[in-house]
Amino acid sequence: MAITHSLAGHPDAAELRRRTRDYLKVLREAAGLTQNELSTAIGLPYYSTISQIELGKTRLLPSRLQDWAKALGANERAFAKRMLSYNEPHMWNLLYGSKGR
């Protein structure tokens, strides 16, 4: 479901959390979903998980990115790539370099 951020000590951690929050909230609202409706669509037992993710306190499990993308009506590959850039910036840079954003 959600796990603790791997951004501890990253110089851009606060900004990356803000981008995650803003992106997910925009997608959720564009899909016309409340946090409760999104949690149900994804199969999460508690809507507070959505809140925690939108607040930047936890992050999405990579294994659940496809579920989130489908529920939000987002392109799965683009969604996963963006979430990787926000939640795993070190991996992102290894794969795409700093100019890949």
C-alpha positions in Angstrom: 0.0 0.0 0.0 2.2 2.9 1.2 5.7 2.9 2.7 7.9 5.5 4.3 9.7 7.9 2.0 13.1 7.1 0.7 13.9 10.8 0.4 15.5 11.1 3.9 18.5 13.4 3.5 17.8 14.3 -0.1 18.4 18.0 -0.7 15.2 18.4 -2.7 13.0 16.2 -0.4 10.5 18.9 0.5 10.1 20.0 -3.1 9.7 16.4 -4.4 7.0 15.7 -1.7 5.2 18.9 -2.7 5.3 17.8 -6.4 3.9 14.4 -5.5 1.1 15.9 -3.4 0.2 18.4 -6.1 0.3 15.9 -8.9 -1.8 13.3 -7.1 -4.4 15.8 -5.9 -4.8 17.3 -9.4 -5.3 13.9 -10.9 -7.7 12.8 -8.2 -9.8 15.9 -8.4 -9.8 15.8 -12.2 -11.1 12.3 -12.0 -13.9 13.6 -9.7 -12.8 11.3 -6.8 -12.8 12.0 -3.1 -10.0 10.5 -1.1 -12.5 7.9 0.2 -13.6 7.0 -3.4 -10.0 6.7 -4.6 -9.1 4.4 -1.7 -12.1 2.2 -2.6 -11.2 2.2 -6.3 -7.6 1.1 -5.5 -8.7 -1.4 -2.8 -7.1 0.4 0.2 -8.8 -0.3 3.5 -8.4 3.2 4.8 -8.9 6.5 2.9 -6.4 8.0 5.3 -3.7 6.3 3.3 -4.6 8.7 0.4 -4.3 11.6 2.8 -0.9 10.5 4.1 0.4 10.1 0.5 -1.0 13.5 -0.5 0.6 15.0 2.5 4.0 13.5 1.6 4.2 11.4 4.7 4.2 8.1 2.8 4.7 7.1 -0.8 3.1 4.7 -3.2 4.4 1.2 -3.5 5.8 0.6 -6.9 3.7 -2.5 -7.2 0.6 -0.4 -6.9 1.4 2.3 -9.4 -0.6 0.6 -12.1 -3.7 0.5 -9.8 -3.4 4.2 -9.0 -2.9 5.1 -12.7 -6.0 3.2 -13.7 -8.1 4.6 -10.9 -7.0 8.2 -11.7 -7.4 7.7 -15.5 -3.8 8.4 -16.1 -1.4 6.9 -18.7 0.2 4.1 -16.7 3.7 4.5 -18.1 3.7 8.3 -17.7 2.3 8.1 -14.2 4.9 5.5 -13.1 7.7 7.6 -14.7 6.6 10.7 -12.9 6.2 9.0 -9.6 9.7 7.5 -10.0 11.1 11.0 -10.5 9.5 12.2 -7.4 10.0 9.3 -5.0 13.2 7.7 -6.2 15.3 10.6 -7.5 18.6 8.7 -7.3 17.2 5.9 -9.4 15.7 8.4 -11.8 19.1 10.0 -12.3 20.7 6.6 -12.9 18.2 5.7 -15.5 17.5 9.1 -17.2 20.1 11.6 -16.0 19.2 14.9 -14.4 18.0 16.3 -17.7 15.3 13.6 -18.1 12.8 15.6 -16.0 
